[in-house]
Amino acid sequence: MKLCVKCKKEMICTKTGKGVLYSHGHYYPGDEYTCPQCGARVIVTNPTPIHLDVEPQEEHVRMEE
């Protein structure tokens, strides 16, 4: 269960397959969750990256170094 700390509401999965892309092709697959009350969003990823050599897509969140 994913909970919004601010609203104390259960967050809802709003997008599957939204991963996080770090430099050097480290891609962490994950899902996006949204709080139904305040709209806060988080991405919950797998703990182990997949190594990809791809350009970022709309469903990727590119992390700054």
TIVOGU-323456 format. One record per residue: residue number from 1; y, x, z of N, C-alpha, C in turn. Coordinates in Angstrom, 3 decimals. Example, Ala and Ser with C-alpha at 12.3 -4.5 7.8 and 13.67 -1.06 7.14 Angstrom:
2
  seq       n.Y       n.X       n.Z      ca.Y      ca.X      ca.Z       c.Y       c.X       c.Z
    1    -5.690    13.190     7.800    -4.500    12.300     7.800    -3.300    13.200     7.800
    2    -2.250    12.850     7.080    -1.060    13.670     7.140     0.030    12.900     7.870
***
This chain:
65
  seq       n.Y       n.X       n.Z      ca.Y      ca.X      ca.Z       c.Y       c.X       c.Z
    1    -1.167     0.856     0.000     0.000     0.000     0.000     1.234     0.904     0.000
    2     2.204     0.560    -0.835     3.471     1.278    -0.893     4.540     0.373    -0.313
    3     5.284     0.863     0.684     6.275     0.037     1.374     7.677     0.612     1.206
    4     8.655    -0.266     1.045    10.053     0.128     1.025    10.496     0.296     2.479
    5    10.953     1.491     2.818    11.374     1.778     4.191    12.605     0.948     4.555
    6    13.533     0.814     3.617    14.771     0.092     3.872    14.524    -1.405     4.098
    7    13.753    -2.031     3.218    13.579    -3.493     3.248    12.330    -3.966     3.988
    8    11.415    -3.035     4.220    10.147    -3.372     4.870     9.355    -4.396     4.049
    9     9.410    -4.215     2.723     8.673    -5.071     1.789     7.666    -4.213     1.039
   10     6.567    -4.831     0.626     5.583    -4.116    -0.178     6.129    -3.939    -1.590
   11     6.035    -2.701    -2.088     6.510    -2.415    -3.434     5.466    -2.870    -4.448
   12     5.938    -3.269    -5.614     5.083    -3.826    -6.662     4.978    -2.823    -7.802
   13     3.775    -2.636    -8.334     3.589    -1.753    -9.473     4.230    -2.409   -10.695
   14     5.228    -1.741   -11.270     5.952    -2.313   -12.405     5.710    -1.561   -13.706
   15     5.089    -0.372   -13.644     4.797     0.369   -14.869     3.669     1.347   -14.598
   16     2.576     1.189   -15.315     1.486     2.157   -15.222     1.682     3.220   -16.289
   17     1.170     4.390   -16.045     1.274     5.468   -17.013     2.643     6.112   -17.094
   18     3.413     6.072   -16.021     4.729     6.727   -15.998     4.583     7.995   -15.185
   19     4.410     9.105   -15.876     4.152    10.357   -15.195     5.387    11.211   -15.040
   20     5.191    12.338   -14.356     6.264    13.286   -14.077     5.933    14.590   -14.802
   21     6.908    15.097   -15.569     6.720    16.309   -16.350     7.570    17.432   -15.761
   22     6.885    18.479   -15.296     7.566    19.676   -14.803     7.548    20.727   -15.905
   23     8.236    21.809   -15.684     8.285    22.868   -16.693     6.899    23.456   -16.942
   24     6.786    24.120   -18.059     5.562    24.812   -18.453     4.378    23.866   -18.628
   25     4.626    22.614   -19.018     3.552    21.692   -19.356     2.777    21.109   -18.203
   26     3.323    21.125   -16.993     2.649    20.510   -15.856     3.013    19.028   -15.823
   27     2.054    18.180   -16.136     2.270    16.737   -16.199     1.429    16.060   -15.125
   28     2.090    15.299   -14.248     1.413    14.564   -13.184     1.381    13.092   -13.573
   29     0.232    12.547   -13.973     0.175    11.133   -14.317     0.413    10.262   -13.090
   30     1.061     9.139   -13.296     1.345     8.264   -12.162     1.757     6.871   -12.581
   31     2.180     6.103   -11.603     2.618     4.722   -11.798     3.945     4.522   -11.071
   32     4.768     3.639   -11.618     6.063     3.337   -11.006     5.958     2.060   -10.175
   33     6.552     2.116    -8.975     6.588     0.967    -8.064     8.042     0.607    -7.789
   34     8.314    -0.692    -7.647     9.666    -1.183    -7.414     9.676    -2.120    -6.218
   35    10.720    -2.005    -5.381    10.894    -2.912    -4.258    11.434    -4.237    -4.805
   36    10.802    -5.359    -4.484    11.267    -6.646    -5.003    12.590    -7.109    -4.399
   37    12.993    -6.495    -3.286    14.230    -6.935    -2.631    15.434    -6.088    -3.040
   38    15.339    -4.764    -2.901    16.500    -3.911    -3.176    16.441    -3.205    -4.529
   39    15.271    -3.212    -5.156    15.144    -2.589    -6.470    14.878    -1.102    -6.453
   40    14.683    -0.518    -5.268    14.359     0.916    -5.193    13.077     1.172    -5.975
   41    13.035     2.320    -6.662    11.864     2.657    -7.467    11.317     4.015    -7.056
   42     9.989     4.148    -7.088     9.315     5.424    -6.827     8.188     5.582    -7.838
   43     7.798     6.826    -8.060     6.625     7.103    -8.878     5.600     7.766    -7.980
   44     4.405     7.199    -7.950     3.299     7.754    -7.184     2.389     8.440    -8.192
   45     2.188     9.774    -8.022     1.423    10.543    -8.994     0.097    11.020    -8.429
   46    -0.753    11.460    -9.344    -1.980    12.142    -8.955    -1.593    13.488    -8.349
   47    -2.406    14.038    -7.447    -2.063    15.312    -6.819    -2.276    16.521    -7.733
   48    -3.067    16.370    -8.776    -3.395    17.484    -9.658    -2.779    17.255   -11.036
   49    -2.068    18.257   -11.559    -1.451    18.074   -12.870    -2.443    18.225   -14.013
   50    -2.050    17.654   -15.133    -2.716    17.883   -16.408    -1.788    18.831   -17.156
   51    -2.301    19.835   -17.802    -1.460    20.786   -18.511    -1.300    20.325   -19.954
   52    -0.069    19.941   -20.304     0.246    19.441   -21.636     1.366    20.259   -22.251
   53     1.322    20.389   -23.538     2.425    21.017   -24.268     3.013    19.946   -25.178
   54     3.794    19.033   -24.566     4.332    17.889   -25.299     5.821    17.743   -25.024
   55     6.482    17.054   -25.912     7.871    16.683   -25.696     7.907    15.486   -24.748
   56     8.912    15.403   -23.877     9.011    14.253   -22.972     9.130    12.936   -23.744
   57     8.442    11.943   -23.276     8.489    10.600   -23.846     9.253     9.693   -22.896
   58     9.517     8.471   -23.328    10.249     7.507   -22.494     9.536     7.251   -21.171
   59     8.207     7.247   -21.190     7.451     6.964   -19.971     7.329     8.169   -19.040
   60     7.874     9.324   -19.436     7.851    10.516   -18.597     9.174    10.645   -17.836
   61     9.087    11.169   -16.639    10.285    11.548   -15.880    10.293    13.068   -15.891
   62    11.325    13.637   -16.470    11.418    15.095   -16.552    12.155    15.618   -15.331
   63    11.502    16.492   -14.565    12.077    17.049   -13.350    12.932    18.257   -13.691
   64    14.017    18.414   -12.979    14.891    19.572   -13.150    14.306    20.749   -12.407
   65    14.546    21.928   -12.921    14.034    23.145   -12.266    15.005    23.653   -11.250
***
